[in-house]
């Protein structure tokens, strides 16, 4: 499994996710290749001082340099995990052919059956309403109301941005990322032992 983490500049959140995922997967003997990139990254920049300190504290000394998101990376990845909803939208807009393998990190890590069921219903309703609109049909008002209700109930899937913040903010962001990564590794482990990992 090849996983690509994507944030804005590829100097804070996505490199922390890359370094942590590589180490956690190795500790659990789960075979993943991991890379990261940024939707607005400059090539070859060092990761932020605080991000490096967070990783070093966890025993991660990987040398990660910023990489702009590009087509070859998108093709390389089996799974693309954006750090926020806006990153996800931007990647899908730029690489629509890869839309089926693009999620936010927290969305892919989501393991609450009730939330997963509501998310499935939301996607189905949105597709039905879009089809009705394309066919020139009058939109179903009950379906529109239900869609609005589901959208309000969906949890937020953004990982907080520590850029320019204190070391404490980086620690909190790293904890958010680590929590999501652990859930994803649990899914990959279930998949490996015969269960099915669901996005």
C-alpha positions in Angstrom: 0.0 0.0 0.0 1.4 3.4 -1.0 0.1 6.3 1.0 0.6 10.0 0.1 -0.2 12.7 2.8 -0.9 16.2 1.4 -1.1 19.6 3.2 -0.3 23.2 2.0 3.4 23.8 2.2 4.6 20.2 3.1 6.6 21.6 6.0 4.4 20.9 9.0 1.4 18.5 9.0 2.0 16.2 6.1 5.7 15.6 6.9 4.7 14.8 10.5 2.1 12.4 9.2 4.7 10.8 6.8 7.3 10.3 9.5 4.9 9.0 12.1 3.1 6.6 9.7 6.4 5.1 8.5 7.5 4.5 12.1 4.2 3.2 13.4 3.7 0.9 10.4 7.2 -0.5 10.8 6.6 -1.2 14.5 3.4 -3.1 13.7 5.1 -4.8 10.7 2.5 -3.4 8.2 4.0 -3.0 4.7 3.3 0.6 3.6 5.3 3.1 1.5 4.8 6.6 2.6 5.4 10.0 1.0 4.1 13.6 1.5 3.6 16.7 -0.6 2.0 20.1 -0.6 -0.6 21.7 -2.8 1.4 25.0 -2.6 4.8 23.7 -1.7 8.2 25.0 -2.8 10.6 22.2 -3.7 13.3 21.2 -1.2 12.4 23.2 1.9 13.3 21.8 5.3 10.4 21.0 7.6 9.6 23.5 10.3 11.7 23.5 13.4 8.8 22.5 15.7 7.7 19.7 13.3 11.3 18.3 13.3 11.4 18.5 17.1 8.1 16.7 17.5 9.3 13.9 15.2 12.8 13.7 16.9 11.1 13.3 20.3 9.2 10.2 18.9 12.6 8.8 17.7 12.0 9.7 14.0 15.0 11.2 12.3 13.8 10.9 8.7 15.1 13.7 6.4 11.9 15.0 4.8 12.1 17.9 2.3 9.1 19.7 0.8 7.7 18.4 -2.5 5.1 20.1 -4.6 2.1 17.8 -5.4 2.5 16.5 -9.0 0.9 14.0 -11.4 3.6 11.2 -10.9 3.1 11.3 -7.1 -0.7 11.1 -7.6 -0.3 8.1 -9.9 2.2 6.5 -7.5 -0.2 6.6 -4.5 -2.8 3.9 -3.8 -4.4 6.3 -1.2 -4.1 10.1 -0.9 -4.9 11.5 2.5 -5.4 15.3 2.7 -5.0 17.0 6.0 -8.1 19.2 5.5 -11.3 19.3 3.5 -10.0 22.2 1.4 -6.8 20.3 0.5 -9.0 17.4 -0.5 -11.2 19.6 -2.7 -8.1 21.2 -4.3 -6.5 17.8 -5.1 -9.8 16.4 -6.6 -10.2 19.6 -8.7 -6.6 19.3 -10.1 -6.6 15.5 -10.4 -10.3 14.5 -10.9 -9.3 11.1 -12.3 -7.9 10.2 -8.8 -11.0 11.2 -6.9 -11.9 7.7 -5.7 -8.6 7.4 -3.8 -8.6 10.8 -2.1 -9.9 11.3 1.4 -9.1 13.5 4.4 -7.0 11.8 7.0 -9.7 11.9 9.7 -12.4 10.9 7.2 -10.5 7.8 6.2 -9.8 7.0 9.8 -13.5 7.4 10.8 -14.6 4.1 12.4 -18.0 5.1 14.0 -20.6 2.9 12.3 -23.4 5.5 12.7 -21.3 8.2 11.2 -20.2 5.9 8.3 -23.8 5.0 7.6 -24.9 8.7 7.6 -21.9 9.6 5.3 -23.0 6.9 2.8 -26.6 8.3 2.9 -25.3 11.8 2.4 -23.2 10.8 -0.7 -26.2 8.9 -2.1 -28.6 11.8 -1.6 -26.1 14.3 -3.1 -25.7 12.1 -6.2 -29.5 11.7 -6.6 -30.1 15.4 -6.3 -27.2 16.2 -8.7 -28.7 13.7 -11.2 -32.2 15.3 -10.9 -30.7 18.7 -11.5 -28.8 17.4 -14.6 -32.0 15.9 -15.9 -33.9 19.2 -15.3 -36.2 17.6 -12.7 -37.6 19.6 -9.8 -35.5 18.8 -6.7 -37.1 16.7 -4.0 -37.6 19.0 -1.1 -37.5 16.3 1.5 -34.2 15.0 0.1 -32.8 18.5 0.2 -33.8 18.9 3.9 -32.3 15.6 4.8 -29.1 16.4 3.0 -28.8 19.8 4.9 -29.4 17.9 8.2 -26.8 15.3 7.4 -24.2 18.0 6.4 -24.7 19.7 9.7 -24.2 16.5 11.6 -21.0 15.4 9.9 -18.0 15.7 12.1 -15.2 18.2 11.0 -12.4 16.4 9.3 -9.7 19.1 9.3 -6.4 18.6 11.2 -5.6 21.9 12.9 -2.8 24.0 11.3 0.1 24.7 13.7 2.0 26.9 11.1 3.6 29.8 12.9 2.3 28.5 16.2 4.0 27.4 19.5 5.5 24.0 20.2 2.4 23.2 22.2 0.3 23.7 19.1 2.5 21.4 17.1 2.2 18.8 19.9 -1.6 19.0 19.7 -1.6 18.7 15.9 0.8 15.7 16.1 -1.5 14.0 18.7 -4.5 14.5 16.3 -2.5 13.0 13.4 -1.3 10.1 15.5 -4.8 9.3 16.7 -6.0 9.1 13.1 -3.0 7.1 12.0 -3.5 4.5 14.7 -7.1 3.9 13.5 -5.9 3.6 9.9 -3.3 1.1 10.9 -6.0 -0.9 12.8 -8.0 -1.0 9.5 -4.9 -2.1 7.5 -4.2 -4.8 10.0 -7.8 -6.1 9.8 -7.5 -6.1 6.1 -4.3 -8.1 6.3 -6.0 -10.7 8.5 -9.0 -11.2 6.3 -11.3 -8.3 7.3 -12.0 -5.6 4.8 -10.6 -2.1 5.4 -13.3 0.4 4.5 -12.6 4.1 3.6 
